[in-house]
Amino acid sequence: MTLINEPSTDGFSTHRVANQPPPLDGFDPLACDPALRTAISAHAPEHAAGLAALAQEAGSAEAREHGRLANENPPVLRTHDRYGHRIDEVDFHPSWHWLMDRAVRHGLHAAPWAPDAGPGAHARRAAGFYLWSQVEAGHGCPISMTYAAVPALRHSPLLAKQYEPKLRAGHYDFGLRPSGEKSGLLAGMSMTEKQGGTDVRANTTTAEPLADGTYRLTGHKWFTSAPMNDVFLTLAQAPGGLSCFLVPRVLPDGRRNEIRIQRLKDKLGNKSNASAEIEYTGALGHLIGEEGRGVRCIIEMVSMTRLDCVVGSAANIRAALSEAAHHVGHRSVFGQTLRDQPLMQAVLADLALESEAATSIGMRLAAAVDNGERDLLRLALPAAKFFVCKRATAAVAEALECLGGNGYVEESGLPRLYREAPLMSIWEGSGNVTSLDVLRALDKQPASADALLAELASAQGSDARYDGALRRLREELRSPAPARARLLAELLALTLQASLLIRHAPSSVAEAFTATRLGPSGHTFGSTTSGVEGRGILERVTP
């Protein structure tokens, strides 16, 4: 096999490859990520060694190849077997299973909820999810839902006692079998319906109570990710109102529950993951919590998946930045390496600032889960979900452009990252929903504003631009209005990001961020270079 950048041996000069970067395989994504290292030191120092090992595996040629193969070989639905029996199974490529097995073994699913998980467990898990999502994002969906299902499930202690140990177990045990026969379980979520979407109270799925305390569910769900998971949290209309249920895929006696997979969605991205349209045709379910309190239960799951939207978007930005920084370090144009050209430095430095800010806020929110800072999360989480996920699409697009035409070609991997980027902004509440949730938090839990302002006050007095942004934020918080909800969410997220960089990043990084994000600025990456020390920032993040 002819190696890149080595002369061809077939005698044809036109086949010689020059001025191309070597493959970005075998690199350490933690070594070139100062924001993540700082966050680990602050929030999960006990787990630094394990995360270093995970990072080495994430940057390996083997892992990156499995990520490519899982994406290029999407799942296939089999509704019936060869004899005509209904089976409703989904076949996945072996690389999907390889990725899932590693994710579970590294505890990136529900492991942090274990009683003996120790300090920093959620921050450790977020850091691992961030590193492993850079390999391939689609398989992160079932991992994320399993993580998020536990706090919702705990509204019914008996169900939690029955299912939680295997949801936390470090065993990936694929296949449709009764949960009692499996060494590990995965959870999914099935909320939205075609007539309601975000307005889940418009759901028409019904839940009929049975004599044994279970319920029989009938209805059509528009989006159910990872339909081969073992249990699903779902919403249905019970006699007492909209309620939350746990629906197993296979019943204890081995019979398959009455869940019909109608089709798999043909999505823009997230190709490796199966997102299904399903029907409950009398499926048996177990009530979680009380009848009529379904939204209260499921919102616990939504909050944790929103955290993963922030962390996953930060991972996507970081993966794109790694590819771009690697490319410009090896590609020469007009006799000069791209990374040495001032305008390219400005673009990459700006992308680096975006990445550091996104990583910092995602890790801080994960630490808030460890610390039980519910008031801070109630306000900061939807704002961060709104802003970081919005920024991911623009950041990945700019990183793609750093590779020029090569970045537009599928083999570069950048198109996969670009197609993935909008998902996190849409999943678990698109922009308007999450920004309006900021207003809802201020209205229903005023203490959330106090918790946020206390966090932001710790950086006050060190940067005039930051102090000005903090004053503007206080003014917005005094009179929030629906028409300005996006502005408030953006300002809130930016101010929190700036405060984290001021407190934990080098002054050159913090000053560049406040200068370009909190003061007068252009609207595209690289359009504002004043005060940005590009080479130093770029050095910090290049693999």
C-alpha positions, 0 to 999 in steps of 0.5 A: 500500500502506498503511503500518503506523502511518499513517492509512488512506486508504479512509475507514474509521476501523476500518481505521486501525492504531495502537499496533503496531511497524513491521516489523523490516526493515533492522536491523543484528543485529550492532550490537545484539549486544554479546556477539558484537562482543566475541567477534569482537574477541577471537577473529576481529578480522581478519574484523570487516569481512566479518562486518559486511557479512554482518550487514547482509544478514542484517537486510535485508528481502530476506533476512528475506522469503526466510527466511519463504518458504523456511519456508512452502514446504517441499520436495517429494519426487519419487520418479519422473518422468512416464515412471515412471523412479525419480529420487528428487529433492527440489524446493526453493523458490527462496528455499531456494536463495537462502539456501544460495547466500549461506551458501556464498558467505560461507564458512559451510560448510567454508571454515575447513578450507582451509590458507590460512584464516588465524587465527580462521577457525572463530570467524569462521565461527561468528559468520557462522553465528550471524548467518545462522541468524537469517534462517532456521534450516532451511538451516543443516543442510546447511551445518553437515553440510558443515562437520562432514564434513571432519575425519571425511573426513580419516581417509582422506587420499585421499578427503579429497584428492579431495573436500575442495577442492570441499566448501570451495569457495565455489560453491553448485552444486545438482543431481544430477551427478557430483562431478567436474562440479560447482564445489562440493559439500555433504555430509550424514550418515546414521547412525541407524536405526529399531531403534537410534536413538542406539545406532548399534552396533545398526545393521543396514545391511551393507557388502559389500566388492567387488573394486575396494576399494569396498563395496556398502551395503544397509539402511534409514536412519531420518534423513538430512537434506538428501538432495539433497546430493552425498556422505553419511557413513554407518555400516554393518556391514562384515566387520570391524565397524561402519565409516564410509563416504562414499556419493556421490549420483551415481557418476562415470559419471553413474549415480545411486547406489542410494539410494532416498528413501522419504519426507520426515519431517513435522517439528515445525519445520525445515520448509524442510529436507528430512529423509528416510528412505532405503534403500540398495539396493546403494549404492556406498560408500568406506571412511573409516578402518579397518573397525570404527572407524566410530564413531571416524570419525563422532564427528569429524563429530558434535562439529562439528555439536554446536558448531553446535547450540550456535551455532544455539541461541544464534542462535535465542535472539537472533532471538527476543530481537530480535523481543521487544525491538523489539516492547516498544519500540513497543507501549504498554499502559495509557498506557506503553510496554512497555519502560518498565514494570519487570516487562517490563524484568525479563523482557527483561533476563533474556532478554538475559542468557541470550542473551549467555551463550549467544553467549559460550560458543558463540563461545568453543568455536569459538575452541577449534577454532581453537586446537586445544584438544581437551581443553577441547572434549571436556568443555565441548562436550557440556555446552554442547550440553546446557544452551544447547540446553535453555534455547533452548526456554524463552527463545523461549517467553518472548520469544513471550509478550512479544508477547502474542497477536500472538506466537502468530500465524504472521505474527509469526515467533515460532512458527517460532522456537519450533518450531525451538528443541527441534531442537538439543536433540535433534539429535546427542544429546538431553539424556541422551546429551550429559550422559552424554558429559560423564561419558564424557569425564571417564572416558576423558580426565581431562585434559579436566577440567584444561583446563576448570578452568584456563579457569575459574580465570582468573575466580576471585576476582572474584565470591563467587557464582562462586567458590561455583559453582566449588567445587561444580563441583570437588566434582561432578567428583570423584565424577561419577555417571550419576544426576547427569549433568544437574546436572553438565553444567548446572553446568559450562555455567553456570560457563563462561558466568559466567566468560566474562561476568566476563572480557569483559562489563560488570560489570553484566551479569556480576553480574546473571548470577551473581546470577540463575544461580549464587545463589538464583533463581526458575525463570522469566524475570523472577522474580528482579530483585534486583541486575538493572539492567534498563534498561541491559542492555536498552539493549545488545541492542535493535535 
